[in-house]
Amino acid sequence: MNKKITFWISVILFTVVVGIIFFKGDEQERTFFSPELKNIKADLVLYGVRYRRDARDRASQWLVRARLARFYEKKKEVEFEDVHITFQPGKKNPISVKADIGKYQIKNGVVSVSGKVKVTGVRDYVLETELLFYYPDKSVLEAPGDVRLVGGDGNELIGKNMVYSFKEHKLLLYFPRAIIKEEDIQA
């Protein structure tokens, strides 16, 4: 008789434990989504985004990868978090942009990124800035404010207000200051 009671007590305890785990997990899942949806101001939120912008009869203009994207229908705007954009993917020298935040204005196609912006593929430099704009009608990148360009040899150009033309592969930097490594000066 003791074996039967022990067996049933074990079955009941097992069922209670499984039920608690099951319902606790279900409750956690509901609390994760329910409050979040009430606070969302965007019309659509996507996690783990990969988006390719194509133009009619032309190769892909840019490719976006982001941890999070928020679509706002009325504003015709998309916001990205932890964003990585590749301009001119598939071409010989694509431009790669990484930043904390990105914004795409659907009406005019302007892309802006901010927060620890790092750009590769602008000539032979790595560009660092806090704010960068892409204007599709001119095929131009523009960085208003402080800009740091680091060459492959470690030499740097520091300035304000950089403009880079995709079509002409020309770079314009205002108020430049060069920082040249000591080895280059002695050579």
C-alpha positions in Angstrom: 0.0 0.0 0.0 2.9 2.4 0.8 4.3 1.8 -2.7 0.9 2.7 -4.3 0.7 5.9 -2.3 4.3 6.8 -3.0 3.7 6.2 -6.7 0.6 8.4 -6.8 2.2 11.2 -4.8 5.1 11.0 -7.3 2.7 11.2 -10.3 0.8 14.2 -8.7 4.1 16.0 -7.9 5.4 15.4 -11.4 2.2 16.7 -12.9 2.2 19.8 -10.7 5.8 20.6 -11.6 5.2 20.1 -15.3 2.1 22.2 -15.1 3.9 25.0 -13.3 6.7 25.0 -15.9 4.3 24.9 -18.8 2.0 27.6 -17.5 4.8 29.8 -16.2 6.5 29.6 -19.6 3.2 30.5 -21.3 2.6 33.4 -19.0 6.1 34.7 -19.6 5.5 34.6 -23.3 2.2 36.5 -23.0 3.7 39.2 -20.8 6.6 39.6 -23.3 4.3 40.3 -26.2 1.2 41.9 -24.6 2.7 45.0 -23.0 5.2 45.5 -25.9 2.3 45.7 -28.5 0.5 48.4 -26.4 3.7 50.6 -26.4 4.6 50.2 -30.0 4.1 53.4 -32.0 5.2 51.9 -35.3 2.7 50.3 -37.7 5.1 47.3 -38.1 8.1 46.1 -36.2 10.4 43.5 -37.6 13.4 41.8 -35.9 16.4 40.4 -37.8 15.7 42.5 -41.0 17.3 42.0 -44.4 16.0 44.5 -47.0 17.2 45.1 -50.6 16.3 48.4 -52.4 16.1 47.9 -56.1 15.4 50.4 -58.9 13.6 49.4 -62.0 15.8 47.9 -64.7 19.0 48.5 -62.6 21.1 46.5 -60.2 20.4 46.6 -56.5 21.0 50.1 -55.0 21.6 49.0 -51.4 21.1 46.2 -49.0 20.2 46.7 -45.3 20.7 44.4 -42.4 19.4 45.4 -39.0 18.6 44.0 -35.7 15.3 45.9 -35.7 13.1 47.9 -38.1 10.1 50.0 -37.4 7.8 51.1 -40.2 5.7 54.2 -39.9 3.1 54.4 -42.6 1.8 57.9 -42.1 5.4 59.4 -41.9 6.5 57.2 -44.8 9.6 56.3 -42.8 11.5 53.3 -41.6 13.8 53.3 -38.6 16.6 50.8 -38.1 18.6 49.7 -35.0 22.1 48.2 -35.2 22.1 48.8 -38.9 24.6 47.7 -41.6 24.0 49.1 -45.1 25.9 48.1 -48.3 25.5 50.6 -51.1 26.0 49.2 -54.6 26.2 45.6 -53.6 27.6 43.4 -56.3 29.7 46.2 -57.8 33.5 46.2 -57.7 33.8 48.7 -54.8 30.7 48.6 -52.6 30.4 51.1 -49.7 29.7 49.5 -46.3 28.1 51.6 -43.5 27.6 50.4 -39.9 25.8 52.5 -37.3 23.7 52.4 -34.2 20.6 54.0 -35.8 19.3 54.3 -39.4 16.4 56.1 -41.0 15.0 55.6 -44.5 12.6 58.3 -45.8 10.4 56.5 -48.4 9.2 59.7 -50.1 12.6 60.9 -51.3 14.8 57.8 -50.7 17.2 59.6 -48.3 19.0 57.4 -45.9 20.5 58.7 -42.7 22.5 56.9 -40.1 23.9 58.1 -36.7 25.8 56.9 -33.7 29.3 55.4 -34.1 29.1 55.5 -37.9 31.8 53.5 -39.6 32.1 53.5 -43.4 34.4 51.4 -45.6 34.9 51.5 -49.3 35.2 55.3 -49.6 38.4 55.3 -51.7 41.0 53.6 -49.5 39.8 55.0 -46.2 37.8 54.0 -43.2 35.4 56.9 -42.4 34.3 57.5 -38.8 31.6 60.1 -38.0 28.5 60.5 -35.9 26.0 61.4 -38.7 25.9 60.4 -42.4 23.3 61.0 -45.2 22.9 59.2 -48.5 21.1 61.2 -51.2 20.0 58.9 -54.0 19.1 61.6 -56.5 22.8 62.8 -56.5 24.4 59.4 -55.5 26.2 61.2 -52.8 27.2 60.5 -49.2 27.5 63.5 -46.9 28.8 63.7 -43.4 28.1 67.0 -41.7 30.2 67.6 -38.7 33.4 66.0 -37.5 34.9 63.4 -39.8 37.9 61.1 -39.4 39.3 59.3 -42.4 41.9 56.6 -41.6 44.0 55.3 -44.5 45.3 51.7 -44.8 48.8 52.9 -43.8 47.4 54.4 -40.5 47.6 58.0 -41.6 44.6 60.1 -40.9 42.6 63.0 -42.3 40.4 64.9 -39.8 38.0 67.5 -40.9 34.4 68.7 -41.1 31.7 68.2 -43.6 32.8 65.4 -46.0 31.0 64.8 -49.3 31.7 61.6 -51.4 30.3 61.1 -55.0 29.6 57.5 -56.0 29.5 58.4 -59.7 32.8 60.3 -59.8 34.6 58.5 -56.9 35.6 61.9 -55.6 36.0 63.0 -52.0 35.6 66.5 -50.7 36.7 67.3 -47.1 36.4 70.7 -45.5 38.9 72.1 -43.1 41.3 69.1 -43.3 44.0 68.3 -40.9 46.5 65.5 -41.6 47.9 63.2 -39.0 50.9 61.4 -40.5 52.6 58.5 -38.8 56.2 59.2 -37.6 57.6 56.5 -39.9 56.3 58.3 -43.0 57.8 61.6 -41.9 61.3 60.1 -41.5 61.3 58.2 -44.8 
